[in-house]
Amino acid sequence: MRAGRSIRPFWPLPAVTLLGAASLFLLVVGIRTSKPGVIWAFAAVWPLPLLQGFRLLCR
């Protein structure tokens, strides 16, 4: 086995899609409820699909 290979395969498109859907869900719920916990969860999650999407496009 090569040193640069991981054991699990990485599927970037489904990962970006699921993270984007979770981020969108948290955005809508945060706007509708105005609960600080949901807004902070959105603030923690939204950069992940953004960065992974750029990584996927620049690959």
N, CA, C and O atoms as CSV, one atom per row, in Angstrom:
chain,resi,resn,atom,element,x,y,z
A,1,MET,N,N,0.842,-1.177,0.000
A,1,MET,CA,C,0.000,0.000,0.000
A,1,MET,C,C,0.889,1.243,0.000
A,1,MET,O,O,1.895,1.295,0.708
A,2,ARG,N,N,0.519,2.217,-0.780
A,2,ARG,CA,C,1.287,3.455,-0.854
A,2,ARG,C,C,1.039,4.323,0.375
A,2,ARG,O,O,-0.001,4.227,1.028
A,3,ALA,N,N,1.999,5.152,0.665
A,3,ALA,CA,C,1.886,6.012,1.844
A,3,ALA,C,C,0.845,7.107,1.649
A,3,ALA,O,O,0.233,7.550,2.621
A,4,GLY,N,N,0.633,7.551,0.417
A,4,GLY,CA,C,-0.301,8.641,0.154
A,4,GLY,C,C,-1.748,8.209,0.020
A,4,GLY,O,O,-2.633,9.061,-0.061
A,5,ARG,N,N,-2.010,6.940,-0.005
A,5,ARG,CA,C,-3.375,6.433,-0.190
A,5,ARG,C,C,-4.076,6.234,1.145
A,5,ARG,O,O,-3.467,5.769,2.108
A,6,SER,N,N,-5.347,6.582,1.203
A,6,SER,CA,C,-6.132,6.299,2.391
A,6,SER,C,C,-6.855,4.972,2.193
A,6,SER,O,O,-7.025,4.510,1.065
A,7,ILE,N,N,-7.268,4.379,3.271
A,7,ILE,CA,C,-7.952,3.089,3.200
A,7,ILE,C,C,-9.375,3.274,2.690
A,7,ILE,O,O,-9.840,2.503,1.850
A,8,ARG,N,N,-10.068,4.293,3.193
A,8,ARG,CA,C,-11.432,4.561,2.760
A,8,ARG,C,C,-11.442,5.440,1.515
A,8,ARG,O,O,-10.650,6.377,1.412
A,9,PRO,N,N,-12.321,5.149,0.578
A,9,PRO,CA,C,-12.425,6.050,-0.577
A,9,PRO,C,C,-13.129,7.347,-0.172
A,9,PRO,O,O,-14.024,7.335,0.673
A,10,PHE,N,N,-12.727,8.446,-0.772
A,10,PHE,CA,C,-13.333,9.742,-0.479
A,10,PHE,C,C,-14.187,10.149,-1.667
A,10,PHE,O,O,-13.703,10.220,-2.797
A,11,TRP,N,N,-15.434,10.409,-1.412
A,11,TRP,CA,C,-16.376,10.827,-2.444
A,11,TRP,C,C,-16.658,12.301,-2.269
A,11,TRP,O,O,-17.511,12.665,-1.460
A,12,PRO,N,N,-15.971,13.162,-3.000
A,12,PRO,CA,C,-16.097,14.599,-2.758
A,12,PRO,C,C,-17.464,15.169,-3.124
A,12,PRO,O,O,-17.979,16.017,-2.396
A,13,LEU,N,N,-18.065,14.734,-4.224
A,13,LEU,CA,C,-19.339,15.319,-4.629
A,13,LEU,C,C,-20.467,15.008,-3.648
A,13,LEU,O,O,-21.193,15.930,-3.275
A,14,PRO,N,N,-20.657,13.761,-3.207
A,14,PRO,CA,C,-21.701,13.521,-2.198
A,14,PRO,C,C,-21.415,14.238,-0.882
A,14,PRO,O,O,-22.340,14.685,-0.205
A,15,ALA,N,N,-20.138,14.347,-0.517
A,15,ALA,CA,C,-19.806,15.030,0.730
A,15,ALA,C,C,-20.165,16.512,0.649
A,15,ALA,O,O,-20.728,17.065,1.594
A,16,VAL,N,N,-19.844,17.156,-0.467
A,16,VAL,CA,C,-20.177,18.571,-0.644
A,16,VAL,C,C,-21.689,18.754,-0.699
A,16,VAL,O,O,-22.216,19.719,-0.145
A,17,THR,N,N,-22.387,17.843,-1.356
A,17,THR,CA,C,-23.842,17.931,-1.451
A,17,THR,C,C,-24.501,17.793,-0.084
A,17,THR,O,O,-25.395,18.568,0.255
A,18,LEU,N,N,-24.069,16.819,0.698
A,18,LEU,CA,C,-24.653,16.630,2.030
A,18,LEU,C,C,-24.324,17.785,2.968
A,18,LEU,O,O,-25.185,18.236,3.724
A,19,LEU,N,N,-23.093,18.262,2.924
A,19,LEU,CA,C,-22.739,19.411,3.759
A,19,LEU,C,C,-23.494,20.669,3.339
A,19,LEU,O,O,-23.894,21.471,4.182
A,20,GLY,N,N,-23.685,20.834,2.042
A,20,GLY,CA,C,-24.458,21.980,1.556
A,20,GLY,C,C,-25.910,21.899,1.977
A,20,GLY,O,O,-26.507,22.907,2.355
A,21,ALA,N,N,-26.485,20.702,1.915
A,21,ALA,CA,C,-27.881,20.526,2.348
A,21,ALA,C,C,-28.024,20.779,3.847
A,21,ALA,O,O,-28.990,21.406,4.281
A,22,ALA,N,N,-27.070,20.296,4.638
A,22,ALA,CA,C,-27.105,20.539,6.079
A,22,ALA,C,C,-26.958,22.024,6.386
A,22,ALA,O,O,-27.628,22.554,7.273
A,23,SER,N,N,-26.089,22.682,5.657
A,23,SER,CA,C,-25.899,24.111,5.849
A,23,SER,C,C,-27.152,24.900,5.482
A,23,SER,O,O,-27.553,25.813,6.203
A,24,LEU,N,N,-27.760,24.547,4.371
A,24,LEU,CA,C,-29.000,25.210,3.958
A,24,LEU,C,C,-30.121,24.973,4.963
A,24,LEU,O,O,-30.882,25.888,5.277
A,25,PHE,N,N,-30.222,23.751,5.464
A,25,PHE,CA,C,-31.230,23.437,6.474
A,25,PHE,C,C,-31.022,24.274,7.728
A,25,PHE,O,O,-31.974,24.840,8.265
A,26,LEU,N,N,-29.773,24.356,8.199
A,26,LEU,CA,C,-29.498,25.157,9.388
A,26,LEU,C,C,-29.755,26.637,9.146
A,26,LEU,O,O,-30.183,27.344,10.058
A,27,LEU,N,N,-29.504,27.115,7.942
A,27,LEU,CA,C,-29.782,28.505,7.606
A,27,LEU,C,C,-31.274,28.796,7.713
A,27,LEU,O,O,-31.680,29.779,8.333
A,28,VAL,N,N,-32.081,27.943,7.110
A,28,VAL,CA,C,-33.534,28.156,7.120
A,28,VAL,C,C,-34.089,28.040,8.534
A,28,VAL,O,O,-34.900,28.868,8.949
A,29,VAL,N,N,-33.664,27.031,9.272
A,29,VAL,CA,C,-34.156,26.861,10.643
A,29,VAL,C,C,-33.681,28.011,11.524
A,29,VAL,O,O,-34.428,28.477,12.384
A,30,GLY,N,N,-32.454,28.471,11.323
A,30,GLY,CA,C,-31.952,29.597,12.108
A,30,GLY,C,C,-32.719,30.882,11.845
A,30,GLY,O,O,-32.957,31.664,12.765
A,31,ILE,N,N,-33.106,31.104,10.593
A,31,ILE,CA,C,-33.891,32.298,10.263
A,31,ILE,C,C,-35.295,32.182,10.842
A,31,ILE,O,O,-35.829,33.147,11.390
A,32,ARG,N,N,-35.888,31.002,10.720
A,32,ARG,CA,C,-37.267,30.829,11.183
A,32,ARG,C,C,-37.393,30.889,12.697
A,32,ARG,O,O,-38.355,31.459,13.211
A,33,THR,N,N,-36.425,30.303,13.433
A,33,THR,CA,C,-36.560,30.218,14.887
A,33,THR,C,C,-35.787,31.290,15.641
A,33,THR,O,O,-36.154,31.633,16.764
A,34,SER,N,N,-34.732,31.821,15.053
A,34,SER,CA,C,-33.848,32.819,15.692
A,34,SER,C,C,-33.223,32.299,16.988
A,34,SER,O,O,-32.930,33.077,17.895
A,35,LYS,N,N,-33.022,30.990,17.069
A,35,LYS,CA,C,-32.377,30.411,18.250
A,35,LYS,C,C,-30.862,30.520,18.080
A,35,LYS,O,O,-30.323,30.170,17.030
A,36,PRO,N,N,-30.181,31.004,19.113
A,36,PRO,CA,C,-28.731,31.199,19.005
A,36,PRO,C,C,-27.965,29.901,18.723
A,36,PRO,O,O,-26.973,29.923,17.994
A,37,GLY,N,N,-28.404,28.787,19.282
A,37,GLY,CA,C,-27.707,27.526,19.054
A,37,GLY,C,C,-27.718,27.104,17.601
A,37,GLY,O,O,-26.720,26.598,17.088
A,38,VAL,N,N,-28.851,27.310,16.934
A,38,VAL,CA,C,-28.964,26.942,15.521
A,38,VAL,C,C,-28.132,27.893,14.662
A,38,VAL,O,O,-27.501,27.473,13.692
A,39,ILE,N,N,-28.137,29.157,15.020
A,39,ILE,CA,C,-27.357,30.138,14.268
A,39,ILE,C,C,-25.859,29.852,14.416
A,39,ILE,O,O,-25.109,29.959,13.445
A,40,TRP,N,N,-25.420,29.488,15.629
A,40,TRP,CA,C,-24.015,29.144,15.835
A,40,TRP,C,C,-23.656,27.845,15.117
A,40,TRP,O,O,-22.543,27.706,14.611
A,41,ALA,N,N,-24.584,26.900,15.069
A,41,ALA,CA,C,-24.325,25.659,14.328
A,41,ALA,C,C,-24.149,25.964,12.842
A,41,ALA,O,O,-23.261,25.412,12.193
A,42,PHE,N,N,-24.991,26.842,12.307
A,42,PHE,CA,C,-24.837,27.249,10.910
A,42,PHE,C,C,-23.499,27.943,10.695
A,42,PHE,O,O,-22.818,27.696,9.700
A,43,ALA,N,N,-23.125,28.813,11.631
A,43,ALA,CA,C,-21.850,29.532,11.503
A,43,ALA,C,C,-20.663,28.568,11.529
A,43,ALA,O,O,-19.633,28.832,10.908
A,44,ALA,N,N,-20.806,27.463,12.239
A,44,ALA,CA,C,-19.721,26.483,12.296
A,44,ALA,C,C,-19.683,25.597,11.059
A,44,ALA,O,O,-18.611,25.136,10.668
A,45,VAL,N,N,-20.837,25.350,10.435
A,45,VAL,CA,C,-20.922,24.373,9.340
A,45,VAL,C,C,-20.737,25.007,7.965
A,45,VAL,O,O,-20.170,24.358,7.085
A,46,TRP,N,N,-21.181,26.229,7.736
A,46,TRP,CA,C,-21.225,26.764,6.372
A,46,TRP,C,C,-19.873,26.878,5.675
A,46,TRP,O,O,-19.833,26.750,4.451
A,47,PRO,N,N,-18.754,27.113,6.381
A,47,PRO,CA,C,-17.489,27.166,5.629
A,47,PRO,C,C,-17.064,25.813,5.047
A,47,PRO,O,O,-16.336,25.773,4.055
A,48,LEU,N,N,-17.503,24.723,5.642
A,48,LEU,CA,C,-17.080,23.406,5.162
A,48,LEU,C,C,-17.522,23.117,3.731
A,48,LEU,O,O,-16.675,22.761,2.912
A,49,PRO,N,N,-18.816,23.254,3.384
A,49,PRO,CA,C,-19.165,22.993,1.978
A,49,PRO,C,C,-18.581,24.034,1.026
A,49,PRO,O,O,-18.297,23.731,-0.133
A,50,LEU,N,N,-18.404,25.255,1.513
A,50,LEU,CA,C,-17.813,26.289,0.668
A,50,LEU,C,C,-16.369,25.933,0.300
A,50,LEU,O,O,-15.995,25.978,-0.872
A,51,LEU,N,N,-15.576,25.586,1.286
A,51,LEU,CA,C,-14.182,25.234,1.042
A,51,LEU,C,C,-14.065,23.927,0.256
A,51,LEU,O,O,-13.221,23.810,-0.632
A,52,GLN,N,N,-14.909,22.945,0.579
A,52,GLN,CA,C,-14.859,21.679,-0.149
A,52,GLN,C,C,-15.319,21.856,-1.587
A,52,GLN,O,O,-14.812,21.187,-2.487
A,53,GLY,N,N,-16.275,22.751,-1.812
A,53,GLY,CA,C,-16.718,23.037,-3.180
A,53,GLY,C,C,-15.616,23.671,-4.005
A,53,GLY,O,O,-15.417,23.305,-5.163
A,54,PHE,N,N,-14.888,24.632,-3.410
A,54,PHE,CA,C,-13.750,25.231,-4.113
A,54,PHE,C,C,-12.666,24.194,-4.374
A,54,PHE,O,O,-12.050,24.175,-5.439
A,55,ARG,N,N,-12.446,23.342,-3.398
A,55,ARG,CA,C,-11.449,22.277,-3.553
A,55,ARG,C,C,-11.848,21.330,-4.685
A,55,ARG,O,O,-10.997,20.878,-5.451
A,56,LEU,N,N,-13.143,21.033,-4.783
A,56,LEU,CA,C,-13.638,20.154,-5.828
A,56,LEU,C,C,-13.508,20.810,-7.205
A,56,LEU,O,O,-13.161,20.147,-8.182
A,57,LEU,N,N,-13.789,22.114,-7.276
A,57,LEU,CA,C,-13.687,22.815,-8.553
A,57,LEU,C,C,-12.247,22.989,-9.017
A,57,LEU,O,O,-11.970,22.952,-10.216
A,58,CYS,N,N,-11.346,23.176,-8.088
A,58,CYS,CA,C,-9.945,23.420,-8.453
A,58,CYS,C,C,-9.130,22.133,-8.591
A,58,CYS,O,O,-7.930,22.194,-8.859
A,59,ARG,N,N,-9.743,21.005,-8.418
A,59,ARG,CA,C,-9.043,19.731,-8.498
A,59,ARG,C,C,-8.687,19.349,-9.881
A,59,ARG,O,O,-8.091,18.294,-10.097
